Amino acid sequence: MTNHYMRLLRSPRIPGQRVLFSHARPISPINFLQISRSASTAAADASSLTTRLKNILYGTSLSFFLVFSYLYITDTRASVHHWLAVPSLRWLYPDAEDAHHVGTEALKALYTYGLHPRERTSSSELTKNTDLSVTVFGQRLQNPIGTSAGIDKLAEIPDALLALGPAIVEVGGATPYPQDGNPKPRVFRLPSQKGLINRYGLNSLGAEDMAMRLRERVRFFAYNSGYGIGQAAEDIVLNGEAGVPPGSLVEGKMLAVQVAKNKFTKDEDIEAVRNDYVYCVEKLAPYADILVVNVSSPNTPGLRTLQRVEPLTRILEGVVGAAKSVKRKTTPKVMVKVSPDEDQDAQIEGIVEAIWRSGVDGVIVGNTTKRRNVIPEGTELSAKEWRILEENGGYSGPQMFERTLGLVKRYRRLLDQGPSSPPEKREDTSSKPIDGASASPTLGSLVTEKVQLVKDSLTESGGAGSVEIGGSLGGTQEPKVIFATGGITNGKQALEILNAGASVAQIYTALIYGGVGTVSRIKKEMREEIAQK
């Protein structure tokens, strides 16, 4: 009995303890690890979030840097093109021709991938009073600046050059059959004068090679524009139905293609020489806005003798006839490129006579010169540069400017007198305004007249309007267009050339020394000169 009651007294505490402790499970090692893991996961998530934020920040910064770098490097106004790219090429490639070739290949590759330099004009430069557009050959050009032949001898980079800002790009010269030109080395720098001496000798892969390259360019443009492929698509572009000039393929710009004769064609056989030029025209005219007849290269023996009135007239008549026969709705204009060394009155008058008799549309005044007296006496040159100055070939550089300016004035005056009577029987108008442009050497009058010249002169079809020439003719003639090349390095000089009677100022050596931003710089300087008046 006693034992029975004792068991009853103990029994309630056992269930109570069981109930109390049944809800508090002991913390096992597994549960402890889970709690630790949760804390670690939270810390890892916080660290991961910080890392992601850092990556986003770094990625955004890198993206901004790459975009900024792209916009900077591909802008012609970037100083790196002048102060880094040009000196680097000169240092890495002592031979000027090698440097030129590398530069051409680089521009071609960059253009292929859309990384090429291109002109980006700021809104402040597009004000009402700084419009540089001008009408030439009936087409409104964006500006009066062009690049001369020799920069792109094989028509490899016309689009890359057009992107740099000029309204005219001249490629070539092309000869009927391939020729190597003169032996190397054949290009020499005079850095202290920012000049060049070259004796390339019209190295060319031939007219067919250039025609193939230009045809592929047109067809690529047609395909990208949605016109399809093949001859039908090509014809749409060449006939102007794409809304762009068939040569440049860019609104407000023109492509000039230079042609020349082969070195082995005998100069005294004028018919053979004429056939050389006609052959080139037949191959290349469909893809050109302007055809340039080169009879002034100083590096092809006998070529400059073709500038006499009779042979020049026969050659130009053949070229004009071939150009007019091209199967295109609009035919290319024809210009002849003359030497700065043919500067005697009789020589210039003979060239002007051939221009009028043959029916060409204009003349490019200037080329490289064989003369060395363009370097002023007393100029300090290094011993190496004195040796280079004695090299055979044509010289180009800033020292050519005054000669080019004088020749433009003389050609403008003689061309405006028309084809009827000898110039010596006419009134001397060399001191009078030309086409509304003052011949005064003062900058103020030059800038003032430049505005009117750019905006109003050369405004009708044919490039120069129809104005009465030589009142005794009793009719009208289309004035001949002048392009000028030789020594033009800045905006002030470009304005002077335009006021002297030229429609376009072309550059060559200035671009070699100044880099891809040269055209943009010259146009900026022109706007600044105009804005000051």
C-alpha positions as CSV (number, residue, x, y, z in Angstrom):
1,M,0.0,0.0,0.0
2,T,2.7,2.4,1.1
3,N,4.6,1.7,-2.0
4,H,1.5,2.3,-4.1
5,Y,0.9,5.8,-2.7
6,M,4.5,6.7,-3.2
7,R,4.3,5.9,-6.9
8,L,1.2,8.1,-7.2
9,L,3.0,11.1,-5.6
10,R,5.9,10.8,-8.1
11,S,3.9,10.2,-11.2
12,P,2.5,13.8,-12.0
13,R,6.0,15.3,-12.3
14,I,7.1,13.0,-15.0
15,P,4.4,13.9,-17.5
16,G,4.9,17.6,-16.7
17,Q,8.5,17.4,-17.4
18,R,7.9,15.5,-20.6
19,V,5.3,18.1,-21.8
20,L,7.6,21.0,-20.9
21,F,10.7,19.6,-22.6
22,S,8.9,18.0,-25.5
23,H,8.6,21.5,-27.1
24,A,12.3,22.4,-26.8
25,R,14.3,20.2,-29.1
26,P,17.9,20.0,-28.4
27,I,20.2,22.0,-30.9
28,S,21.9,19.4,-33.0
29,P,25.1,20.0,-35.0
30,I,23.1,19.9,-38.2
31,N,20.9,22.8,-37.1
32,F,23.8,24.8,-36.0
33,L,25.4,24.4,-39.4
34,Q,22.2,25.5,-41.1
35,I,22.1,28.7,-39.0
36,S,25.7,29.5,-39.8
37,R,25.1,28.8,-43.5
38,S,22.2,31.2,-43.6
39,A,24.4,34.0,-42.0
40,S,27.1,33.2,-44.5
41,T,24.6,33.3,-47.4
42,A,23.4,36.7,-46.3
43,A,26.9,38.0,-46.2
44,A,27.7,36.5,-49.6
45,D,24.6,38.1,-51.1
46,A,25.6,41.4,-49.7
47,S,29.1,41.0,-51.1
48,S,27.7,39.8,-54.4
49,L,25.5,42.9,-54.7
50,T,28.5,45.1,-54.0
51,T,30.5,43.3,-56.7
52,R,27.6,43.6,-59.2
53,L,27.4,47.4,-58.4
54,K,31.1,47.7,-58.9
55,N,30.9,45.8,-62.2
56,I,28.1,48.0,-63.4
57,L,30.0,51.1,-62.5
58,Y,33.2,49.8,-64.1
59,G,31.3,48.6,-67.2
60,T,29.5,52.0,-67.5
61,S,32.7,53.9,-67.1
62,L,34.4,51.7,-69.7
63,S,31.5,52.1,-72.1
64,F,31.6,55.9,-71.7
65,F,35.4,55.8,-72.2
66,L,35.1,53.7,-75.4
67,V,32.3,55.9,-76.8
68,F,34.2,59.0,-76.0
69,S,37.4,57.5,-77.5
70,Y,35.5,56.5,-80.6
71,L,34.0,60.0,-81.1
72,Y,37.4,61.6,-80.4
73,I,39.5,59.4,-82.6
74,T,37.1,59.4,-85.5
75,D,36.7,63.2,-85.5
76,T,39.0,65.0,-87.9
77,R,39.3,67.9,-85.4
78,A,41.1,65.6,-82.9
79,S,44.6,67.0,-82.3
80,V,46.0,63.4,-82.2
81,H,45.8,63.2,-86.0
82,H,48.2,66.1,-86.4
83,W,50.5,65.8,-83.4
84,L,50.7,62.0,-83.1
85,A,49.7,60.2,-86.3
86,V,51.7,62.3,-88.7
87,P,55.0,62.4,-86.7
88,S,54.7,58.7,-86.0
89,L,54.4,57.8,-89.6
90,R,57.4,60.0,-90.5
91,W,59.4,58.4,-87.7
92,L,58.4,54.8,-88.4
93,Y,58.8,55.2,-92.2
94,P,61.7,57.4,-93.3
95,D,60.7,56.8,-96.9
96,A,57.8,59.1,-97.8
97,E,56.3,56.7,-100.2
98,D,56.2,53.9,-97.7
99,A,54.5,56.2,-95.2
100,H,52.0,57.3,-97.8
101,H,51.2,53.6,-98.6
102,V,50.8,52.7,-94.9
103,G,48.5,55.7,-94.4
104,T,46.4,54.7,-97.4
105,E,46.1,51.1,-96.2
106,A,45.2,52.3,-92.7
107,L,42.4,54.6,-94.0
108,K,41.1,51.8,-96.1
109,A,40.9,49.4,-93.2
110,L,39.4,51.9,-90.8
111,Y,36.7,52.8,-93.4
112,T,35.8,49.1,-93.8
113,Y,35.0,48.8,-90.1
114,G,33.5,52.2,-89.7
115,L,36.4,53.5,-87.6
116,H,37.6,56.1,-90.1
117,P,38.1,59.8,-89.3
118,R,35.1,61.9,-90.5
119,E,34.2,65.5,-90.3
120,R,31.8,66.4,-87.5
121,T,30.9,70.0,-87.7
122,S,29.7,71.7,-84.5
123,S,26.5,73.7,-84.5
124,S,28.4,76.9,-83.9
125,E,30.2,76.5,-87.2
126,L,26.9,76.2,-89.1
127,T,25.7,79.7,-88.5
128,K,24.0,81.8,-91.2
129,N,27.1,83.8,-92.2
130,T,29.5,80.9,-92.5
131,D,27.9,78.8,-95.2
132,L,30.7,77.8,-97.6
133,S,28.5,76.1,-100.2
134,V,29.1,77.0,-103.9
135,T,27.7,75.9,-107.2
136,V,30.1,74.3,-109.7
137,F,29.1,72.7,-112.9
138,G,25.4,73.2,-112.0
139,Q,25.8,71.2,-108.7
140,R,25.6,72.8,-105.3
141,L,28.8,71.7,-103.5
142,Q,29.0,71.7,-99.7
143,N,32.2,73.8,-99.8
144,P,34.9,74.9,-102.2
145,I,37.8,72.7,-100.9
146,G,39.1,69.7,-102.8
147,T,42.0,67.2,-102.7
148,S,44.4,66.8,-105.6
149,A,45.3,63.6,-107.4
150,G,48.3,61.7,-106.1
151,I,46.8,61.2,-102.6
152,D,44.7,58.3,-103.9
153,K,46.5,57.2,-107.1
154,L,44.6,53.9,-107.5
155,A,41.1,55.0,-106.3
156,E,41.3,52.9,-103.2
157,I,40.0,55.3,-100.7
158,P,37.7,57.9,-102.4
159,D,35.0,57.4,-99.7
160,A,37.4,57.7,-96.8
161,L,38.8,61.0,-98.3
162,L,35.3,62.4,-98.9
163,A,34.5,61.7,-95.3
164,L,37.3,64.1,-94.3
165,G,35.3,67.1,-95.5
166,P,36.3,68.1,-99.0
167,A,33.6,68.6,-101.7
168,I,35.9,67.5,-104.5
169,V,38.2,64.4,-104.4
170,E,40.5,63.7,-107.4
171,V,41.9,60.2,-107.8
172,G,44.5,58.9,-110.2
173,G,46.1,59.4,-112.6
174,A,45.2,56.3,-114.5
175,T,47.0,55.2,-117.7
176,P,45.6,52.9,-120.3
177,Y,48.0,50.0,-119.4
178,P,49.8,49.3,-116.1
179,Q,53.2,51.0,-115.6
180,D,55.5,51.0,-112.7
181,G,56.6,54.6,-112.9
182,N,60.1,55.6,-112.0
183,P,62.6,53.6,-109.8
184,K,62.4,54.0,-106.0
185,P,63.2,56.0,-104.0
186,R,61.1,58.6,-105.7
187,V,59.5,60.7,-103.0
188,F,61.5,63.0,-100.7
189,R,60.5,65.2,-97.8
190,L,61.7,68.7,-96.9
191,P,60.3,69.0,-93.4
192,S,61.6,72.4,-92.6
193,Q,59.7,73.8,-95.7
194,K,56.8,71.4,-95.3
195,G,57.5,70.5,-98.9
196,L,57.8,67.4,-101.1
197,I,59.7,66.4,-104.2
198,N,58.3,63.5,-106.1
199,R,59.1,61.7,-109.3
200,Y,56.5,59.0,-109.3
201,G,56.2,59.0,-113.1
202,L,52.5,58.2,-113.2
203,N,52.7,54.7,-111.6
204,S,49.4,53.0,-112.3
205,L,47.7,49.7,-112.4
206,G,45.8,50.7,-115.6
207,A,42.5,52.1,-116.5
208,E,40.7,48.7,-116.4
209,D,41.8,48.1,-112.8
210,M,40.6,51.5,-111.6
211,A,37.3,51.1,-113.5
212,M,36.7,47.7,-111.9
213,R,37.3,49.2,-108.5
214,L,35.0,52.1,-109.1
215,R,32.3,49.8,-110.6
216,E,32.4,47.6,-107.5
217,R,32.0,50.7,-105.3
218,V,28.9,51.8,-107.3
219,R,27.4,48.3,-107.1
220,F,28.0,48.1,-103.4
221,F,26.3,51.4,-102.9
222,A,23.4,50.3,-105.0
223,Y,23.0,47.1,-103.0
224,N,23.2,48.9,-99.6
225,S,20.6,51.4,-100.9
226,G,18.1,48.6,-101.7
227,Y,18.4,48.7,-105.5
228,G,19.6,45.1,-105.8
229,I,22.6,43.8,-107.6
230,G,23.9,43.6,-111.1
231,Q,23.9,46.0,-114.1
232,A,20.3,47.2,-113.6
233,A,21.1,48.4,-110.0
234,E,24.3,50.0,-111.3
235,D,22.4,51.9,-114.0
236,I,20.0,53.3,-111.4
237,V,22.9,54.9,-109.5
238,L,24.8,56.1,-112.6
239,N,21.7,57.7,-114.1
240,G,21.1,59.8,-111.0
241,E,18.0,57.9,-109.8
242,A,19.5,57.3,-106.4
243,G,19.6,61.1,-105.8
244,V,23.4,61.4,-105.5
245,P,26.1,62.2,-108.1
246,P,27.2,59.0,-109.9
247,G,30.8,59.6,-109.1
248,S,31.0,60.8,-105.5
249,L,27.8,59.0,-104.4
250,V,27.5,61.8,-101.8
251,E,25.1,64.7,-102.1
252,G,26.9,68.0,-102.5
253,K,30.2,66.4,-103.5
254,M,32.0,65.3,-106.7
255,L,34.6,62.7,-107.7
256,A,37.2,63.7,-110.3
257,V,39.2,61.0,-112.1
258,Q,42.5,61.9,-113.7
259,V,43.7,60.2,-116.9
260,A,47.1,60.3,-118.6
261,K,49.0,58.6,-121.4
262,N,51.4,55.7,-121.0
263,K,55.1,56.5,-120.8
264,F,55.9,54.3,-123.8
265,T,53.5,56.0,-126.1
266,K,55.5,58.3,-128.4
267,D,54.8,62.0,-127.9
268,E,55.2,62.9,-131.5
269,D,52.4,60.4,-132.5
270,I,49.6,62.7,-131.5
271,E,47.0,60.2,-132.7
272,A,48.4,57.5,-130.5
273,V,48.6,59.9,-127.5
274,R,45.0,60.9,-128.2
275,N,43.9,57.3,-128.2
276,D,45.5,56.7,-124.8
277,Y,43.4,59.4,-123.3
278,V,40.2,58.3,-125.1
279,Y,40.7,54.7,-124.0
280,C,41.0,55.8,-120.3
281,V,37.9,58.0,-120.7
282,E,35.8,55.2,-122.2
283,K,36.7,52.9,-119.2
284,L,36.4,55.5,-116.4
285,A,33.9,58.1,-117.6
286,P,30.8,56.2,-116.3
287,Y,32.1,56.5,-112.7
288,A,33.3,60.0,-112.7
289,D,31.6,63.4,-112.1
290,I,34.7,65.2,-113.6
291,L,37.4,63.9,-115.9
292,V,40.8,65.5,-115.6
293,V,43.3,65.4,-118.5
294,N,46.8,65.4,-117.1
295,V,49.3,66.9,-119.6
296,S,51.4,68.6,-117.0
297,S,53.2,65.9,-115.0
298,P,56.9,66.9,-114.8
299,N,58.0,63.2,-114.3
300,T,56.9,61.8,-117.7
301,P,59.3,62.8,-120.4
302,G,57.7,64.8,-123.2
303,L,54.3,65.1,-121.5
304,R,54.4,68.8,-121.1
305,T,55.2,69.3,-124.8
306,L,51.5,68.3,-125.3
307,Q,50.5,71.7,-123.9
308,R,51.1,73.4,-127.2
309,V,47.9,74.6,-128.8
310,E,47.6,72.1,-131.7
311,P,48.4,68.8,-130.0
312,L,46.5,69.9,-126.9
313,T,43.4,70.8,-128.9
314,R,43.3,67.4,-130.7
315,I,43.7,65.5,-127.4
316,L,41.1,67.5,-125.6
317,E,38.6,67.2,-128.6
318,G,39.0,63.5,-128.4
319,V,38.4,63.4,-124.7
320,V,35.4,65.7,-124.9
321,G,33.8,63.5,-127.6
322,A,34.4,60.3,-125.6
323,A,33.0,61.9,-122.5
324,K,29.8,62.9,-124.2
325,S,29.4,59.4,-125.6
326,V,29.2,57.8,-122.2
327,K,26.0,55.8,-121.6
328,R,24.6,57.9,-118.8
329,K,21.9,60.5,-118.5
330,T,24.4,63.1,-117.4
331,T,27.9,63.1,-118.8
332,P,31.0,64.0,-116.8
333,K,32.6,67.4,-117.1
334,V,36.1,67.6,-118.6
335,M,39.0,69.7,-117.2
336,V,42.6,69.9,-118.3
337,K,45.4,70.1,-115.7
338,V,48.2,72.5,-116.7
339,S,51.7,73.1,-115.5
340,P,52.8,76.1,-113.3
341,D,56.0,76.2,-115.3
342,E,54.2,77.1,-118.6
343,D,53.8,80.7,-117.5
344,Q,54.9,82.7,-120.5
345,D,52.1,84.8,-122.0
346,A,52.3,82.9,-125.3
347,Q,52.1,79.5,-123.5
348,I,49.1,80.5,-121.4
349,E,47.3,82.1,-124.4
350,G,47.9,78.9,-126.4
351,I,46.4,76.7,-123.6
352,V,43.4,79.1,-123.3
353,E,42.9,78.9,-127.0
354,A,42.9,75.1,-126.9
355,I,40.4,75.1,-124.1
356,W,38.0,77.2,-126.0
357,R,38.5,75.3,-129.3
358,S,38.1,71.9,-127.8
359,G,35.1,72.6,-125.6
360,V,36.4,71.4,-122.3
361,D,34.6,72.7,-119.3
362,G,37.5,74.1,-117.3
363,V,41.1,74.0,-116.2
364,I,43.0,73.0,-113.1
365,V,45.8,75.5,-112.7
366,G,48.9,74.1,-111.0
367,N,50.9,71.0,-110.6
368,T,54.3,70.3,-109.1
369,T,57.2,72.4,-110.5
370,K,60.6,71.5,-111.8
371,R,62.0,74.8,-110.7
372,R,63.8,75.2,-107.4
373,N,63.8,79.0,-107.2
374,V,60.5,78.8,-105.3
375,I,62.6,78.3,-102.2
376,P,63.5,81.9,-101.1
377,E,67.2,82.8,-101.1
378,G,68.7,82.7,-97.7
379,T,66.5,79.9,-96.5
380,E,68.2,77.7,-93.9
381,L,68.3,74.1,-94.9
382,S,70.1,71.1,-93.4
383,A,72.8,69.4,-95.5
384,K,70.4,66.6,-96.1
385,E,67.7,68.9,-97.3
386,W,70.1,70.6,-99.7
387,R,70.9,67.2,-101.2
388,I,67.2,66.4,-101.5
389,L,66.5,69.8,-103.2
390,E,68.9,68.6,-106.0
391,E,66.8,65.5,-106.6
392,N,64.9,65.3,-110.0
393,G,61.2,65.6,-109.7
394,G,58.4,68.0,-109.1
395,Y,58.4,70.2,-106.0
396,S,55.2,71.0,-104.0
397,G,54.8,73.0,-100.9
398,P,53.6,76.3,-99.3
399,Q,56.2,78.3,-101.4
400,M,54.1,77.6,-104.5
401,F,51.1,79.7,-103.4
402,E,52.1,83.1,-104.8
403,R,52.8,81.5,-108.2
404,T,49.5,79.7,-108.1
405,L,47.6,82.8,-107.2
406,G,49.2,84.8,-110.0
407,L,48.4,82.1,-112.6
408,V,44.8,81.9,-111.5
409,K,44.3,85.6,-112.0
410,R,45.9,85.4,-115.5
411,Y,43.9,82.4,-116.6
412,R,40.7,83.9,-115.3
413,R,41.3,87.1,-117.2
414,L,42.2,85.4,-120.5
415,L,39.4,82.8,-120.2
416,D,36.8,85.6,-119.5
417,Q,37.8,87.3,-122.7
418,G,36.4,84.5,-124.7
419,P,37.6,82.6,-127.8
420,S,37.1,85.3,-130.5
421,S,40.0,87.7,-130.6
422,P,43.6,87.7,-129.3
423,P,44.0,88.8,-125.7
424,E,46.4,91.6,-126.5
425,K,43.7,93.4,-128.5
426,R,41.5,93.5,-125.4
427,E,41.5,95.9,-122.5
428,D,43.8,94.7,-119.7
429,T,41.5,93.8,-116.8
430,S,44.1,92.3,-114.5
431,S,43.5,95.1,-111.9
432,K,39.8,94.9,-112.1
433,P,37.4,92.6,-110.1
434,I,37.0,89.2,-111.5
435,D,33.5,87.7,-111.6
436,G,32.6,90.1,-108.8
437,A,35.7,89.3,-106.9
438,S,38.3,92.0,-106.1
439,A,41.8,91.5,-107.3
440,S,43.1,93.7,-104.5
441,P,45.6,91.9,-102.3
442,T,44.2,93.3,-99.1
443,L,42.5,90.7,-96.9
444,G,39.5,92.9,-96.1
445,S,38.4,93.3,-99.7
446,L,39.2,89.6,-100.4
447,V,37.0,88.4,-97.6
448,T,34.2,90.8,-98.4
449,E,34.2,89.8,-102.0
450,K,34.6,86.1,-101.1
451,V,31.2,86.0,-99.5
452,Q,29.5,87.3,-102.7
453,L,31.6,85.1,-104.9
454,V,30.9,81.9,-103.0
455,K,27.2,82.6,-102.8
456,D,26.4,84.1,-106.2
457,S,29.0,83.3,-108.8
458,L,29.0,80.2,-111.0
459,T,25.3,79.6,-110.4
460,E,23.8,78.4,-113.6
461,S,24.2,75.0,-115.4
462,G,27.6,74.3,-116.8
463,G,29.0,75.4,-113.6
464,A,29.5,79.1,-114.2
465,G,26.3,80.5,-115.5
466,S,25.7,82.2,-118.8
467,V,27.3,85.6,-118.9
468,E,28.1,87.8,-121.9
469,I,31.8,87.5,-122.7
470,G,33.4,90.0,-125.1
471,G,30.5,92.3,-125.9
472,S,31.3,92.3,-129.6
473,L,30.4,88.6,-129.8
474,G,26.7,89.4,-129.8
475,G,26.0,86.2,-127.8
476,T,26.7,84.4,-124.6
477,Q,29.4,81.8,-123.6
478,E,29.6,79.6,-120.6
479,P,32.6,80.8,-118.6
480,K,35.2,78.1,-117.9
481,V,35.6,76.8,-114.4
482,I,39.0,77.0,-112.7
483,F,40.3,74.8,-109.9
484,A,43.5,75.8,-108.3
485,T,46.2,73.6,-106.7
486,G,49.6,74.5,-105.4
487,G,50.8,75.8,-102.0
488,I,47.3,76.3,-100.4
489,T,47.8,75.6,-96.7
490,N,45.2,77.7,-94.8
491,G,41.8,79.3,-94.9
492,K,43.1,82.8,-95.8
493,Q,45.0,81.5,-98.8
494,A,41.9,79.5,-99.9
495,L,39.8,82.7,-99.8
496,E,42.5,84.6,-101.9
497,I,42.5,81.8,-104.5
498,L,38.7,81.9,-104.7
499,N,38.6,85.7,-105.1
500,A,41.2,85.5,-107.8
501,G,38.7,83.6,-109.9
502,A,38.9,79.9,-108.9
503,S,35.8,77.9,-108.0
504,V,37.7,75.3,-105.9
505,A,40.9,75.3,-103.9
506,Q,42.6,71.9,-103.9
507,I,45.2,70.7,-101.4
508,Y,47.9,68.0,-101.5
509,T,51.1,68.6,-99.6
510,A,49.2,70.4,-96.8
511,L,47.2,67.2,-96.2
512,I,50.4,65.1,-96.1
513,Y,51.9,67.3,-93.4
514,G,48.8,68.3,-91.6
515,G,47.0,65.0,-91.4
516,V,43.4,64.1,-91.9
517,G,42.1,67.2,-90.1
518,T,43.6,69.6,-92.6
519,V,40.4,70.2,-94.6
520,S,38.3,70.8,-91.5
521,R,41.0,73.2,-90.2
522,I,41.0,75.2,-93.5
523,K,37.3,75.5,-93.6
524,K,37.2,76.6,-90.0
525,E,39.8,79.3,-90.8
526,M,37.7,80.4,-93.8
527,R,34.6,80.8,-91.6
528,E,36.6,82.8,-89.0
529,E,38.0,85.1,-91.7
530,I,34.6,85.7,-93.1
531,A,33.0,86.2,-89.7
532,Q,35.5,89.0,-88.9
533,K,34.2,91.1,-91.7
